[in-house]
Amino acid sequence: MWVKVEYLYKKYSQIHKGIISHKEYITQDNIDFLKNMSCVFLCIDKVNVRNTIAEYLIDNEIPFINSGLGIGLSDSKLDGMVEITTACKDHYSHIKEAFSGNDVKDDDMYASNIQIAELNAMAAIYSIIKWKKMLGFYCDVKQEVRSVYSINDNDIYNGKY
């Protein structure tokens, strides 16, 4: 069976040393697996799963970066947003607002529209840039904890709570 994390590990370990892949599917039974993580990237469509993991990370003061898409159709064209939300010690109060939403259904446009690929790539890139800001590699003047890119008008909203 093809596992995405193994595929990506093989690709990226050729250009970056020290990558450790984890292919565990996190549930209530093994959520303690996250206990020793220094930062967690959440890229989960299922709201209840994402919220369970986020609650655990907050309770254990483990920083995380969540990325997500909110996509719709307007005149047969994709509209919506790409969102990056950062949570770290002393900055968790915004999570409830940021994490509202509905579960993605398997048969919707996320599964059938090829344009979603570049939006997911954009979310991944913004997540890595934010993580590198947290580590001090990049300047972070605004120190925003939530960024929302609007597909419709090409604006980025940066919120600091």
CNS distance restraints for C-alpha pairs under 8 A (distance, minus, plus):
assign (resid   2 and name CA) (resid   6 and name CA) 7.89 0.50 0.50
assign (resid   2 and name CA) (resid   7 and name CA) 7.68 0.50 0.50
assign (resid   3 and name CA) (resid   7 and name CA) 6.45 0.50 0.50
assign (resid   3 and name CA) (resid  23 and name CA) 7.71 0.50 0.50
assign (resid   4 and name CA) (resid   8 and name CA) 6.16 0.50 0.50
assign (resid   5 and name CA) (resid   9 and name CA) 5.97 0.50 0.50
assign (resid   5 and name CA) (resid  21 and name CA) 6.37 0.50 0.50
assign (resid   5 and name CA) (resid  22 and name CA) 7.05 0.50 0.50
assign (resid   5 and name CA) (resid  23 and name CA) 6.13 0.50 0.50
assign (resid   6 and name CA) (resid  10 and name CA) 6.26 0.50 0.50
assign (resid   6 and name CA) (resid  21 and name CA) 6.90 0.50 0.50
assign (resid   6 and name CA) (resid  23 and name CA) 7.55 0.50 0.50
assign (resid   7 and name CA) (resid  11 and name CA) 6.43 0.50 0.50
assign (resid   8 and name CA) (resid  12 and name CA) 5.96 0.50 0.50
assign (resid   9 and name CA) (resid  13 and name CA) 5.60 0.50 0.50
assign (resid   9 and name CA) (resid  19 and name CA) 7.12 0.50 0.50
assign (resid   9 and name CA) (resid  20 and name CA) 7.63 0.50 0.50
assign (resid   9 and name CA) (resid  21 and name CA) 6.17 0.50 0.50
assign (resid  10 and name CA) (resid  14 and name CA) 6.77 0.50 0.50
assign (resid  11 and name CA) (resid  15 and name CA) 7.69 0.50 0.50
assign (resid  12 and name CA) (resid  16 and name CA) 5.90 0.50 0.50
assign (resid  12 and name CA) (resid  19 and name CA) 7.81 0.50 0.50
assign (resid  13 and name CA) (resid  17 and name CA) 5.87 0.50 0.50
assign (resid  13 and name CA) (resid  18 and name CA) 7.59 0.50 0.50
assign (resid  13 and name CA) (resid  19 and name CA) 6.15 0.50 0.50
assign (resid  26 and name CA) (resid  30 and name CA) 6.01 0.50 0.50
assign (resid  26 and name CA) (resid  31 and name CA) 5.61 0.50 0.50
assign (resid  26 and name CA) (resid  33 and name CA) 7.96 0.50 0.50
assign (resid  26 and name CA) (resid  53 and name CA) 7.93 0.50 0.50
assign (resid  27 and name CA) (resid  31 and name CA) 5.63 0.50 0.50
assign (resid  27 and name CA) (resid  49 and name CA) 7.92 0.50 0.50
assign (resid  31 and name CA) (resid  35 and name CA) 7.82 0.50 0.50
assign (resid  31 and name CA) (resid  53 and name CA) 7.39 0.50 0.50
assign (resid  31 and name CA) (resid  56 and name CA) 7.75 0.50 0.50
assign (resid  34 and name CA) (resid  40 and name CA) 7.99 0.50 0.50
assign (resid  34 and name CA) (resid  57 and name CA) 7.78 0.50 0.50
assign (resid  35 and name CA) (resid  57 and name CA) 7.99 0.50 0.50
assign (resid  35 and name CA) (resid  60 and name CA) 7.29 0.50 0.50
assign (resid  35 and name CA) (resid  62 and name CA) 7.76 0.50 0.50
assign (resid  37 and name CA) (resid  62 and name CA) 7.11 0.50 0.50
assign (resid  38 and name CA) (resid  62 and name CA) 6.48 0.50 0.50
assign (resid  38 and name CA) (resid  63 and name CA) 6.87 0.50 0.50
assign (resid  39 and name CA) (resid  62 and name CA) 6.24 0.50 0.50
assign (resid  39 and name CA) (resid  63 and name CA) 4.94 0.50 0.50
assign (resid  39 and name CA) (resid  64 and name CA) 5.20 0.50 0.50
assign (resid  39 and name CA) (resid  65 and name CA) 7.66 0.50 0.50
assign (resid  40 and name CA) (resid  62 and name CA) 7.58 0.50 0.50
assign (resid  40 and name CA) (resid  63 and name CA) 6.53 0.50 0.50
assign (resid  40 and name CA) (resid  64 and name CA) 4.53 0.50 0.50
assign (resid  40 and name CA) (resid  65 and name CA) 6.37 0.50 0.50
assign (resid  41 and name CA) (resid  64 and name CA) 5.66 0.50 0.50
assign (resid  41 and name CA) (resid  65 and name CA) 4.94 0.50 0.50
assign (resid  41 and name CA) (resid  66 and name CA) 5.88 0.50 0.50
assign (resid  41 and name CA) (resid  67 and name CA) 7.76 0.50 0.50
assign (resid  41 and name CA) (resid 127 and name CA) 7.80 0.50 0.50
assign (resid  42 and name CA) (resid  50 and name CA) 7.13 0.50 0.50
assign (resid  42 and name CA) (resid  64 and name CA) 7.06 0.50 0.50
assign (resid  42 and name CA) (resid  65 and name CA) 6.07 0.50 0.50
assign (resid  42 and name CA) (resid  66 and name CA) 4.53 0.50 0.50
assign (resid  42 and name CA) (resid  67 and name CA) 6.36 0.50 0.50
assign (resid  43 and name CA) (resid  66 and name CA) 6.10 0.50 0.50
assign (resid  43 and name CA) (resid  67 and name CA) 5.48 0.50 0.50
assign (resid  43 and name CA) (resid  68 and name CA) 6.50 0.50 0.50
assign (resid  44 and name CA) (resid  49 and name CA) 7.39 0.50 0.50
assign (resid  44 and name CA) (resid  50 and name CA) 5.77 0.50 0.50
assign (resid  44 and name CA) (resid  68 and name CA) 7.61 0.50 0.50
assign (resid  45 and name CA) (resid  50 and name CA) 7.42 0.50 0.50
assign (resid  45 and name CA) (resid  68 and name CA) 7.55 0.50 0.50
assign (resid  45 and name CA) (resid 103 and name CA) 6.21 0.50 0.50
assign (resid  45 and name CA) (resid 104 and name CA) 5.75 0.50 0.50
assign (resid  46 and name CA) (resid  50 and name CA) 6.17 0.50 0.50
assign (resid  46 and name CA) (resid 102 and name CA) 7.96 0.50 0.50
assign (resid  46 and name CA) (resid 103 and name CA) 4.98 0.50 0.50
assign (resid  46 and name CA) (resid 104 and name CA) 6.45 0.50 0.50
assign (resid  47 and name CA) (resid  51 and name CA) 5.96 0.50 0.50
assign (resid  47 and name CA) (resid  99 and name CA) 7.68 0.50 0.50
assign (resid  47 and name CA) (resid 101 and name CA) 7.09 0.50 0.50
assign (resid  47 and name CA) (resid 102 and name CA) 6.41 0.50 0.50
assign (resid  47 and name CA) (resid 103 and name CA) 5.29 0.50 0.50
assign (resid  48 and name CA) (resid  52 and name CA) 6.12 0.50 0.50
assign (resid  48 and name CA) (resid 103 and name CA) 7.85 0.50 0.50
assign (resid  49 and name CA) (resid  53 and name CA) 6.29 0.50 0.50
assign (resid  50 and name CA) (resid  54 and name CA) 6.02 0.50 0.50
assign (resid  51 and name CA) (resid  55 and name CA) 5.97 0.50 0.50
assign (resid  51 and name CA) (resid  99 and name CA) 7.34 0.50 0.50
assign (resid  52 and name CA) (resid  56 and name CA) 6.40 0.50 0.50
assign (resid  53 and name CA) (resid  57 and name CA) 6.22 0.50 0.50
assign (resid  54 and name CA) (resid  58 and name CA) 6.08 0.50 0.50
assign (resid  54 and name CA) (resid  64 and name CA) 7.91 0.50 0.50
assign (resid  55 and name CA) (resid  59 and name CA) 6.10 0.50 0.50
assign (resid  56 and name CA) (resid  60 and name CA) 6.22 0.50 0.50
assign (resid  57 and name CA) (resid  61 and name CA) 5.86 0.50 0.50
assign (resid  57 and name CA) (resid  62 and name CA) 4.91 0.50 0.50
assign (resid  57 and name CA) (resid  63 and name CA) 6.98 0.50 0.50
assign (resid  57 and name CA) (resid  64 and name CA) 7.40 0.50 0.50
assign (resid  58 and name CA) (resid  62 and name CA) 6.16 0.50 0.50
assign (resid  58 and name CA) (resid  63 and name CA) 7.59 0.50 0.50
assign (resid  58 and name CA) (resid  87 and name CA) 7.93 0.50 0.50
assign (resid  58 and name CA) (resid  88 and name CA) 7.79 0.50 0.50
assign (resid  58 and name CA) (resid  89 and name CA) 7.96 0.50 0.50
assign (resid  58 and name CA) (resid  92 and name CA) 7.06 0.50 0.50
assign (resid  61 and name CA) (resid  88 and name CA) 6.82 0.50 0.50
assign (resid  61 and name CA) (resid  89 and name CA) 5.72 0.50 0.50
assign (resid  62 and name CA) (resid  88 and name CA) 6.65 0.50 0.50
assign (resid  62 and name CA) (resid  89 and name CA) 7.43 0.50 0.50
assign (resid  63 and name CA) (resid  86 and name CA) 7.62 0.50 0.50
assign (resid  63 and name CA) (resid  87 and name CA) 5.50 0.50 0.50
assign (resid  63 and name CA) (resid  88 and name CA) 4.23 0.50 0.50
assign (resid  63 and name CA) (resid  89 and name CA) 6.80 0.50 0.50
assign (resid  64 and name CA) (resid  86 and name CA) 5.98 0.50 0.50
assign (resid  64 and name CA) (resid  87 and name CA) 5.31 0.50 0.50
assign (resid  64 and name CA) (resid  88 and name CA) 6.53 0.50 0.50
assign (resid  65 and name CA) (resid  84 and name CA) 6.88 0.50 0.50
assign (resid  65 and name CA) (resid  85 and name CA) 5.67 0.50 0.50
assign (resid  65 and name CA) (resid  86 and name CA) 4.49 0.50 0.50
assign (resid  65 and name CA) (resid  87 and name CA) 6.28 0.50 0.50
assign (resid  65 and name CA) (resid 127 and name CA) 6.56 0.50 0.50
assign (resid  65 and name CA) (resid 131 and name CA) 7.53 0.50 0.50
assign (resid  66 and name CA) (resid  83 and name CA) 7.98 0.50 0.50
assign (resid  66 and name CA) (resid  84 and name CA) 5.65 0.50 0.50
assign (resid  66 and name CA) (resid  85 and name CA) 5.08 0.50 0.50
assign (resid  66 and name CA) (resid  86 and name CA) 6.37 0.50 0.50
assign (resid  66 and name CA) (resid 127 and name CA) 7.60 0.50 0.50
assign (resid  67 and name CA) (resid  82 and name CA) 7.47 0.50 0.50
assign (resid  67 and name CA) (resid  83 and name CA) 5.61 0.50 0.50
assign (resid  67 and name CA) (resid  84 and name CA) 4.55 0.50 0.50
assign (resid  67 and name CA) (resid  85 and name CA) 6.46 0.50 0.50
assign (resid  67 and name CA) (resid 123 and name CA) 5.83 0.50 0.50
assign (resid  67 and name CA) (resid 124 and name CA) 7.24 0.50 0.50
assign (resid  67 and name CA) (resid 127 and name CA) 6.79 0.50 0.50
assign (resid  68 and name CA) (resid  82 and name CA) 5.94 0.50 0.50
assign (resid  68 and name CA) (resid  83 and name CA) 5.25 0.50 0.50
assign (resid  68 and name CA) (resid  84 and name CA) 6.66 0.50 0.50
assign (resid  68 and name CA) (resid 120 and name CA) 7.88 0.50 0.50
assign (resid  68 and name CA) (resid 123 and name CA) 6.90 0.50 0.50
assign (resid  69 and name CA) (resid  80 and name CA) 7.52 0.50 0.50
assign (resid  69 and name CA) (resid  81 and name CA) 5.76 0.50 0.50
assign (resid  69 and name CA) (resid  82 and name CA) 4.65 0.50 0.50
assign (resid  69 and name CA) (resid  83 and name CA) 6.15 0.50 0.50
assign (resid  69 and name CA) (resid 119 and name CA) 7.52 0.50 0.50
assign (resid  69 and name CA) (resid 120 and name CA) 7.55 0.50 0.50
assign (resid  69 and name CA) (resid 123 and name CA) 7.93 0.50 0.50
assign (resid  70 and name CA) (resid  80 and name CA) 5.28 0.50 0.50
assign (resid  70 and name CA) (resid  81 and name CA) 5.17 0.50 0.50
assign (resid  70 and name CA) (resid  82 and name CA) 6.52 0.50 0.50
assign (resid  70 and name CA) (resid  83 and name CA) 7.92 0.50 0.50
assign (resid  71 and name CA) (resid  78 and name CA) 6.63 0.50 0.50
assign (resid  71 and name CA) (resid  79 and name CA) 5.73 0.50 0.50
assign (resid  71 and name CA) (resid  80 and name CA) 4.47 0.50 0.50
assign (resid  71 and name CA) (resid  81 and name CA) 6.41 0.50 0.50
assign (resid  72 and name CA) (resid  78 and name CA) 5.72 0.50 0.50
assign (resid  72 and name CA) (resid  79 and name CA) 5.20 0.50 0.50
assign (resid  72 and name CA) (resid  80 and name CA) 5.79 0.50 0.50
assign (resid  73 and name CA) (resid  77 and name CA) 5.32 0.50 0.50
assign (resid  73 and name CA) (resid  78 and name CA) 4.71 0.50 0.50
assign (resid  73 and name CA) (resid  79 and name CA) 5.62 0.50 0.50
assign (resid  74 and name CA) (resid  78 and name CA) 6.30 0.50 0.50
assign (resid  74 and name CA) (resid  79 and name CA) 6.29 0.50 0.50
assign (resid  79 and name CA) (resid 151 and name CA) 5.83 0.50 0.50
assign (resid  79 and name CA) (resid 152 and name CA) 5.60 0.50 0.50
assign (resid  80 and name CA) (resid 150 and name CA) 6.10 0.50 0.50
assign (resid  80 and name CA) (resid 151 and name CA) 5.57 0.50 0.50
assign (resid  80 and name CA) (resid 152 and name CA) 6.56 0.50 0.50
assign (resid  81 and name CA) (resid 148 and name CA) 6.41 0.50 0.50
assign (resid  81 and name CA) (resid 149 and name CA) 5.37 0.50 0.50
assign (resid  81 and name CA) (resid 150 and name CA) 4.54 0.50 0.50
assign (resid  81 and name CA) (resid 151 and name CA) 5.42 0.50 0.50
assign (resid  81 and name CA) (resid 152 and name CA) 7.92 0.50 0.50
assign (resid  82 and name CA) (resid 119 and name CA) 6.89 0.50 0.50
assign (resid  82 and name CA) (resid 122 and name CA) 7.73 0.50 0.50
assign (resid  82 and name CA) (resid 123 and name CA) 6.24 0.50 0.50
assign (resid  82 and name CA) (resid 148 and name CA) 5.70 0.50 0.50
assign (resid  82 and name CA) (resid 149 and name CA) 5.09 0.50 0.50
assign (resid  82 and name CA) (resid 150 and name CA) 6.73 0.50 0.50
assign (resid  82 and name CA) (resid 151 and name CA) 7.56 0.50 0.50
assign (resid  83 and name CA) (resid 123 and name CA) 7.02 0.50 0.50
assign (resid  83 and name CA) (resid 146 and name CA) 7.25 0.50 0.50
assign (resid  83 and name CA) (resid 147 and name CA) 5.70 0.50 0.50
assign (resid  83 and name CA) (resid 148 and name CA) 4.42 0.50 0.50
assign (resid  83 and name CA) (resid 149 and name CA) 6.33 0.50 0.50
assign (resid  84 and name CA) (resid 123 and name CA) 6.89 0.50 0.50
assign (resid  84 and name CA) (resid 126 and name CA) 7.13 0.50 0.50
assign (resid  84 and name CA) (resid 127 and name CA) 6.46 0.50 0.50
assign (resid  84 and name CA) (resid 145 and name CA) 7.96 0.50 0.50
assign (resid  84 and name CA) (resid 146 and name CA) 5.66 0.50 0.50
assign (resid  84 and name CA) (resid 147 and name CA) 5.21 0.50 0.50
assign (resid  84 and name CA) (resid 148 and name CA) 6.49 0.50 0.50
assign (resid  85 and name CA) (resid  95 and name CA) 7.87 0.50 0.50
assign (resid  85 and name CA) (resid  98 and name CA) 7.14 0.50 0.50
assign (resid  85 and name CA) (resid 145 and name CA) 5.64 0.50 0.50
assign (resid  85 and name CA) (resid 146 and name CA) 4.35 0.50 0.50
assign (resid  85 and name CA) (resid 147 and name CA) 6.49 0.50 0.50
assign (resid  86 and name CA) (resid 130 and name CA) 7.96 0.50 0.50
assign (resid  86 and name CA) (resid 145 and name CA) 4.75 0.50 0.50
assign (resid  86 and name CA) (resid 146 and name CA) 6.16 0.50 0.50
assign (resid  87 and name CA) (resid  91 and name CA) 5.69 0.50 0.50
assign (resid  87 and name CA) (resid  92 and name CA) 5.48 0.50 0.50
assign (resid  87 and name CA) (resid  95 and name CA) 7.41 0.50 0.50
assign (resid  87 and name CA) (resid 145 and name CA) 6.81 0.50 0.50
assign (resid  88 and name CA) (resid  92 and name CA) 6.46 0.50 0.50
assign (resid  91 and name CA) (resid 145 and name CA) 7.82 0.50 0.50
assign (resid  91 and name CA) (resid 161 and name CA) 7.44 0.50 0.50
assign (resid  93 and name CA) (resid 161 and name CA) 7.67 0.50 0.50
assign (resid  94 and name CA) (resid  98 and name CA) 6.27 0.50 0.50
assign (resid  94 and name CA) (resid 161 and name CA) 6.60 0.50 0.50
assign (resid  95 and name CA) (resid  99 and name CA) 5.82 0.50 0.50
assign (resid  96 and name CA) (resid 100 and name CA) 6.49 0.50 0.50
assign (resid  98 and name CA) (resid 146 and name CA) 7.96 0.50 0.50
assign (resid 104 and name CA) (resid 108 and name CA) 7.50 0.50 0.50
assign (resid 104 and name CA) (resid 110 and name CA) 7.82 0.50 0.50
assign (resid 106 and name CA) (resid 110 and name CA) 7.63 0.50 0.50
assign (resid 106 and name CA) (resid 111 and name CA) 6.36 0.50 0.50
assign (resid 107 and name CA) (resid 111 and name CA) 6.28 0.50 0.50
assign (resid 107 and name CA) (resid 112 and name CA) 7.50 0.50 0.50
assign (resid 108 and name CA) (resid 112 and name CA) 6.71 0.50 0.50
assign (resid 109 and name CA) (resid 113 and name CA) 5.26 0.50 0.50
assign (resid 110 and name CA) (resid 116 and name CA) 6.35 0.50 0.50
assign (resid 115 and name CA) (resid 119 and name CA) 7.00 0.50 0.50
assign (resid 116 and name CA) (resid 120 and name CA) 6.12 0.50 0.50
assign (resid 117 and name CA) (resid 121 and name CA) 6.19 0.50 0.50
assign (resid 118 and name CA) (resid 122 and name CA) 6.00 0.50 0.50
assign (resid 119 and name CA) (resid 123 and name CA) 6.23 0.50 0.50
assign (resid 120 and name CA) (resid 124 and name CA) 6.19 0.50 0.50
assign (resid 121 and name CA) (resid 125 and name CA) 6.15 0.50 0.50
assign (resid 122 and name CA) (resid 126 and name CA) 6.13 0.50 0.50
assign (resid 123 and name CA) (resid 127 and name CA) 6.07 0.50 0.50
assign (resid 124 and name CA) (resid 128 and name CA) 6.30 0.50 0.50
assign (resid 125 and name CA) (resid 129 and name CA) 6.21 0.50 0.50
assign (resid 126 and name CA) (resid 130 and name CA) 6.13 0.50 0.50
assign (resid 127 and name CA) (resid 131 and name CA) 6.18 0.50 0.50
assign (resid 128 and name CA) (resid 132 and name CA) 6.14 0.50 0.50
assign (resid 129 and name CA) (resid 133 and name CA) 6.20 0.50 0.50
assign (resid 129 and name CA) (resid 138 and name CA) 7.73 0.50 0.50
assign (resid 130 and name CA) (resid 134 and name CA) 6.27 0.50 0.50
assign (resid 131 and name CA) (resid 135 and name CA) 6.36 0.50 0.50
assign (resid 132 and name CA) (resid 136 and name CA) 6.19 0.50 0.50
assign (resid 132 and name CA) (resid 137 and name CA) 5.31 0.50 0.50
assign (resid 132 and name CA) (resid 138 and name CA) 6.15 0.50 0.50
assign (resid 133 and name CA) (resid 137 and name CA) 5.61 0.50 0.50
assign (resid 133 and name CA) (resid 138 and name CA) 4.68 0.50 0.50
assign (resid 133 and name CA) (resid 139 and name CA) 6.28 0.50 0.50
assign (resid 133 and name CA) (resid 140 and name CA) 5.89 0.50 0.50
assign (resid 142 and name CA) (resid 158 and name CA) 7.98 0.50 0.50
assign (resid 142 and name CA) (resid 160 and name CA) 7.54 0.50 0.50
assign (resid 143 and name CA) (resid 160 and name CA) 6.81 0.50 0.50
assign (resid 144 and name CA) (resid 158 and name CA) 5.73 0.50 0.50
assign (resid 144 and name CA) (resid 159 and name CA) 5.25 0.50 0.50
assign (resid 144 and name CA) (resid 160 and name CA) 4.49 0.50 0.50
assign (resid 144 and name CA) (resid 161 and name CA) 7.72 0.50 0.50
assign (resid 145 and name CA) (resid 158 and name CA) 7.55 0.50 0.50
assign (resid 145 and name CA) (resid 159 and name CA) 6.09 0.50 0.50
assign (resid 145 and name CA) (resid 160 and name CA) 5.43 0.50 0.50
assign (resid 145 and name CA) (resid 161 and name CA) 7.00 0.50 0.50
assign (resid 146 and name CA) (resid 157 and name CA) 7.99 0.50 0.50
assign (resid 146 and name CA) (resid 158 and name CA) 5.81 0.50 0.50
assign (resid 146 and name CA) (resid 159 and name CA) 5.07 0.50 0.50
assign (resid 146 and name CA) (resid 160 and name CA) 6.77 0.50 0.50
assign (resid 147 and name CA) (resid 156 and name CA) 6.60 0.50 0.50
assign (resid 147 and name CA) (resid 157 and name CA) 5.50 0.50 0.50
assign (resid 147 and name CA) (resid 158 and name CA) 4.47 0.50 0.50
assign (resid 147 and name CA) (resid 159 and name CA) 6.27 0.50 0.50
assign (resid 148 and name CA) (resid 156 and name CA) 5.47 0.50 0.50
assign (resid 148 and name CA) (resid 157 and name CA) 5.12 0.50 0.50
assign (resid 148 and name CA) (resid 158 and name CA) 6.62 0.50 0.50
assign (resid 149 and name CA) (resid 154 and name CA) 6.73 0.50 0.50
assign (resid 149 and name CA) (resid 155 and name CA) 5.74 0.50 0.50
assign (resid 149 and name CA) (resid 156 and name CA) 4.33 0.50 0.50
assign (resid 149 and name CA) (resid 157 and name CA) 6.46 0.50 0.50
assign (resid 150 and name CA) (resid 154 and name CA) 5.37 0.50 0.50
assign (resid 150 and name CA) (resid 155 and name CA) 5.31 0.50 0.50
assign (resid 150 and name CA) (resid 156 and name CA) 6.27 0.50 0.50
assign (resid 151 and name CA) (resid 155 and name CA) 7.55 0.50 0.50
